[in-house]
Amino acid sequence: MAGLATLIPVVVVGFFLLTSIFKILREYERGVIFTLGRVGRKASGPGIIILIPIIQQMRKVDMRTLVHDVPSQDVISRDNVSVKVNAVIYYRVVDAVRAVVQVENYIAATSQLAQTTLRSVLGKHELDEMLQERDKLNKDIQEILDGQTEAWGIKVANVEIKHVDVDQSMIRAIAKQAEAERERRSKVIIAEGEFQAAAKLSEAAAVLAQEPGAMQLRYLNSLQEIANDRSNTIVFPFGMDDVKSFLNRG
């Protein structure tokens, strides 16, 4: 029993030393090794990493693309419309050493930066732009985040705005605005049509005034159309010049 009692501590110490000395990193992991508090220039891994107990410590970093939901943010657009906007960002660590040394928690830091950037960028645009130009806004937010996280060894690959929620009262106001815009366009189109028709009639009148024969042909054509009508009463129109000529003869 005494031999077993002395063997157990030895086994425990040996197991502790083995786990402290040998570390296994997966393909998507890198290890940032600190030697007496100093970090190396490059991260280690993947594979087996040998550490000197007590003298060296290692911190693992996941190099895969991470997906993070940006919580819903209250944003006031440039045209003073209050909306709630949420988004999702895709990013990954490209430099494990900087991700560990330059920032305390790169995941939390990237999340907070994404929230403030989302509010800042969308607050410079009107509601119509938020709803219709999402691709442009996504690109603007992604470029800003990527530039600011570069010092942390983070690469922001993509940003997607998921939802832009508008209050119900604002939805009704937007619907009224859209209806008024459609009515305005309808009136403009009708006015343009009337203007073009009037211009064509003016051109036709000018042509008929220059060619008396054309006026007679138009007169005969009108008589033919009247003759084809089934009404019992037929009115023969006369021009004022013809009436004056008849009166003068009388």
C-alpha positions as CSV (number, residue, x, y, z in Angstrom):
1,M,0.0,0.0,0.0
2,A,2.9,2.3,0.8
3,G,4.4,1.8,-2.7
4,L,1.0,2.5,-4.3
5,A,0.6,5.7,-2.3
6,T,4.0,7.0,-3.4
7,L,3.3,5.9,-7.1
8,I,0.1,7.9,-7.4
9,P,1.7,11.3,-6.9
10,V,4.4,10.4,-9.3
11,V,1.8,9.4,-12.0
12,V,-0.1,12.6,-11.4
13,V,3.0,14.8,-11.7
14,G,4.1,12.9,-14.8
15,F,0.7,13.4,-16.4
16,F,0.8,17.1,-15.6
17,L,4.3,17.4,-17.1
18,L,3.3,15.6,-20.2
19,T,0.2,17.8,-20.8
20,S,2.2,20.9,-20.0
21,I,5.0,20.0,-22.4
22,F,3.1,18.6,-25.4
23,K,0.3,20.5,-27.0
24,I,-1.6,19.4,-30.1
25,L,-3.1,22.1,-32.4
26,R,-5.7,21.3,-35.1
27,E,-5.4,22.5,-38.6
28,Y,-7.4,25.6,-38.0
29,E,-5.6,26.5,-34.7
30,R,-2.5,28.5,-34.1
31,G,-0.6,28.9,-30.8
32,V,0.9,32.2,-29.5
33,I,3.8,31.2,-27.2
34,F,5.0,33.4,-24.4
35,T,8.5,32.8,-23.1
36,L,9.0,34.5,-19.8
37,G,6.3,36.9,-20.8
38,R,7.8,37.7,-24.3
39,V,5.9,36.6,-27.4
40,G,7.5,35.3,-30.5
41,R,7.2,36.9,-33.9
42,K,5.1,34.1,-35.4
43,A,2.4,31.8,-34.1
44,S,3.1,28.1,-33.9
45,G,1.1,25.2,-35.3
46,P,-0.6,23.2,-36.4
47,G,0.6,19.8,-35.1
48,I,2.6,19.0,-31.9
49,I,4.0,21.9,-29.9
50,I,6.6,21.3,-27.3
51,L,6.6,23.8,-24.4
52,I,9.0,24.3,-21.5
53,P,6.9,24.0,-18.3
54,I,6.6,27.2,-16.2
55,I,8.8,29.1,-18.6
56,Q,6.5,29.0,-21.6
57,Q,2.8,29.4,-21.9
58,M,0.6,29.1,-25.0
59,R,-2.7,30.7,-26.0
60,K,-4.7,29.0,-28.8
61,V,-6.3,31.1,-31.5
62,D,-9.1,29.9,-33.9
63,M,-8.2,30.9,-37.4
64,R,-11.6,30.0,-39.0
65,T,-14.1,32.5,-40.2
66,L,-16.4,33.6,-37.4
67,V,-20.0,34.7,-37.8
68,H,-21.3,37.3,-35.4
69,D,-24.8,38.8,-35.1
70,V,-24.8,42.5,-34.4
71,P,-27.6,43.3,-31.9
72,S,-30.4,45.5,-33.1
73,Q,-29.4,49.1,-33.0
74,D,-31.6,52.2,-32.7
75,V,-30.6,54.5,-35.7
76,I,-32.0,57.9,-36.6
77,S,-31.7,58.4,-40.3
78,R,-30.7,61.7,-42.0
79,D,-34.4,62.5,-42.6
80,N,-35.1,62.0,-38.9
81,V,-36.8,58.6,-39.1
82,S,-36.2,56.3,-36.1
83,V,-35.5,52.7,-37.2
84,K,-34.0,49.5,-35.7
85,V,-31.3,47.8,-37.7
86,N,-29.4,44.6,-37.1
87,A,-26.7,43.0,-39.2
88,V,-24.3,40.0,-39.3
89,I,-20.5,40.2,-39.9
90,Y,-18.1,37.6,-41.1
91,Y,-14.5,37.9,-40.0
92,R,-11.4,35.8,-39.2
93,V,-8.0,36.2,-37.6
94,V,-5.1,36.5,-40.1
95,D,-2.4,37.3,-37.5
96,A,-2.7,35.4,-34.3
97,V,0.0,37.3,-32.5
98,R,-1.6,40.7,-33.1
99,A,-5.0,39.3,-32.2
100,V,-3.7,38.3,-28.8
101,V,-1.2,41.1,-28.1
102,Q,-2.9,44.2,-29.5
103,V,-6.4,43.8,-28.0
104,E,-7.6,42.1,-24.8
105,N,-10.6,40.3,-26.4
106,Y,-10.7,40.6,-30.2
107,I,-14.2,39.0,-30.4
108,A,-15.8,41.5,-28.0
109,A,-13.8,44.4,-29.5
110,T,-14.9,43.6,-33.1
111,S,-18.6,43.3,-31.9
112,Q,-18.6,46.7,-30.2
113,L,-16.9,48.3,-33.1
114,A,-19.4,46.8,-35.5
115,Q,-22.3,48.3,-33.4
116,T,-20.9,51.8,-33.4
117,T,-20.0,51.7,-37.1
118,L,-23.4,50.5,-38.0
119,R,-25.1,53.4,-36.2
120,S,-22.6,55.9,-37.6
121,V,-22.8,54.9,-41.2
122,L,-26.6,54.4,-41.4
123,G,-27.2,57.7,-39.6
124,K,-25.7,59.5,-42.6
125,H,-28.3,58.1,-45.0
126,E,-32.0,58.6,-45.5
127,L,-34.5,55.8,-45.0
128,D,-35.0,55.3,-48.7
129,E,-31.3,54.6,-49.1
130,M,-31.3,52.1,-46.2
131,L,-34.1,50.2,-47.9
132,Q,-32.9,50.4,-51.5
133,E,-29.1,50.6,-51.4
134,R,-28.1,47.9,-48.9
135,D,-25.3,46.5,-51.1
136,K,-23.6,49.9,-51.0
137,L,-24.1,50.3,-47.3
138,N,-22.8,46.8,-46.6
139,K,-19.7,47.6,-48.5
140,D,-19.1,50.9,-46.7
141,I,-19.5,49.3,-43.3
142,Q,-17.2,46.4,-44.3
143,E,-14.5,48.7,-45.5
144,I,-14.6,50.8,-42.3
145,L,-14.5,47.8,-40.0
146,D,-11.7,46.1,-42.1
147,G,-9.6,49.3,-41.9
148,Q,-10.0,49.7,-38.1
149,T,-9.5,46.0,-37.2
150,E,-6.4,45.5,-39.4
151,A,-4.2,46.6,-36.4
152,W,-5.7,43.7,-34.4
153,G,-4.9,41.1,-37.1
154,I,-8.5,40.8,-38.1
155,K,-9.9,40.6,-41.6
156,V,-13.6,41.5,-42.0
157,A,-14.7,39.6,-45.1
158,N,-18.4,40.6,-45.3
159,V,-21.1,42.6,-43.6
160,E,-24.8,42.0,-44.3
161,I,-27.7,44.2,-43.0
162,K,-30.4,41.8,-42.1
163,H,-33.5,43.9,-41.1
164,V,-34.5,47.5,-41.1
165,D,-37.6,47.7,-38.9
166,V,-39.7,50.9,-39.1
167,D,-42.4,52.0,-36.6
168,Q,-46.0,51.3,-37.8
169,S,-46.8,55.1,-37.8
170,M,-43.9,55.7,-40.0
171,I,-44.9,52.9,-42.4
172,R,-48.3,54.6,-42.9
173,A,-46.6,57.9,-43.5
174,I,-44.2,56.3,-46.0
175,A,-47.2,54.7,-47.8
176,K,-48.9,58.1,-48.1
177,Q,-45.7,59.6,-49.4
178,A,-45.4,56.9,-52.0
179,E,-49.1,57.4,-53.0
180,A,-48.5,61.1,-53.4
181,E,-45.4,60.5,-55.5
182,R,-47.3,58.1,-57.8
183,E,-50.1,60.7,-58.2
184,R,-47.6,63.4,-58.9
185,R,-45.9,61.2,-61.6
186,S,-49.4,60.5,-63.1
187,K,-50.2,64.1,-63.4
188,V,-46.9,64.9,-64.9
189,I,-47.3,62.2,-67.5
190,I,-50.8,63.4,-68.4
191,A,-49.6,67.0,-68.7
192,E,-46.8,65.9,-70.9
193,G,-49.2,64.0,-73.1
194,E,-51.5,67.0,-73.5
195,F,-48.6,69.2,-74.3
196,Q,-47.4,66.9,-77.0
197,A,-50.9,66.6,-78.4
198,A,-51.4,70.3,-78.5
199,A,-48.0,70.7,-80.2
200,K,-49.0,68.2,-82.9
201,L,-52.4,69.9,-83.4
202,S,-50.7,73.2,-83.8
203,E,-48.4,71.7,-86.4
204,A,-51.3,70.1,-88.2
205,A,-53.3,73.5,-88.2
206,A,-50.2,75.2,-89.7
207,V,-50.0,72.7,-92.5
208,L,-53.7,72.9,-93.3
209,A,-53.6,76.7,-93.3
210,Q,-50.9,76.7,-95.9
211,E,-52.6,74.1,-98.2
212,P,-56.3,74.8,-99.0
213,G,-56.5,71.6,-100.8
214,A,-55.6,69.7,-97.7
215,M,-58.4,71.4,-95.8
216,Q,-60.8,70.3,-98.6
217,L,-59.6,66.7,-98.3
218,R,-60.1,66.8,-94.6
219,Y,-63.6,68.2,-95.1
220,L,-64.5,65.4,-97.5
221,N,-63.1,62.8,-95.1
222,S,-65.2,64.1,-92.3
223,L,-68.3,63.9,-94.5
224,Q,-67.5,60.3,-95.3
225,E,-67.2,59.5,-91.6
226,I,-70.6,61.2,-90.9
227,A,-72.2,59.3,-93.8
228,N,-71.1,56.0,-92.2
229,D,-72.9,56.9,-89.0
230,R,-76.4,55.5,-88.4
231,S,-77.9,58.7,-87.0
232,N,-80.9,60.1,-88.7
233,T,-79.7,63.7,-88.6
234,I,-76.8,64.7,-90.8
235,V,-75.1,68.1,-90.3
236,F,-73.0,69.5,-93.1
237,P,-70.4,71.8,-91.6
238,F,-69.4,74.9,-93.5
239,G,-66.4,77.0,-92.8
240,M,-66.8,80.6,-91.9
241,D,-65.0,81.7,-95.1
242,D,-67.6,79.8,-97.2
243,V,-70.5,81.4,-95.2
244,K,-69.1,84.9,-95.7
245,S,-68.6,84.3,-99.4
246,F,-72.2,83.1,-99.8
247,L,-73.5,86.1,-97.9
248,N,-71.5,88.5,-100.0
249,R,-72.9,87.0,-103.2
250,G,-76.4,87.4,-101.9
